[in-house]
Amino acid sequence: MAQSLTQEQITAVTNAIFTGRKIEAIKLYREATNTSLVEAKEFVETLEAELRLQHPGSFPAARPSQPMPALVVIAVAVAIGIAVVLFLVFRAAP
């Protein structure tokens, strides 16, 4: 059965949302209201959408994308291949 939130609990959930810690916000809401994970997730996502409309500048900027790990793996594989070829060529030389 859901309980109402105190002002302190509302502030904690809202601050977690504003700082990009949605999982923590869901956990805080669940603990405060004794609701299911699904209900808490739905509540936090609805609240987040409302807060984004009301305070669009209060959320952290999106993180820049990281270099593709596959590209790094390919570069390392090519470097190892070149090293093996050079080793075999110079090892066979008199």
C-alpha positions, 0 to 999 in steps of 0.5 A: 500500500502506497504512503504519502511522501514527506517533504524531505523524501520528495526533495531526496527523490527530486534531487536524485532525478535532477542529478541523473541518478534515476535508479537511486530515485526509484529506490528512495521512492520504493522505500518511502512508499512501500510500492512495487518496483514497477510502480516506483519506476513509473512514478519516477519516470513520470516525475522526471518527464514533468521536471524536464518540462518545468526545469529543462536547464536543471539536468546534467548535459548528455555525456559525449560518446566514447571511442568505439571499443571495436576500433581499438580492438582492430587497431591492436590486432593490426599492430600485433599482426605487423609485429609478428610479420616483422619478427618472422621476416627479420628472424629468417634473415641471416 
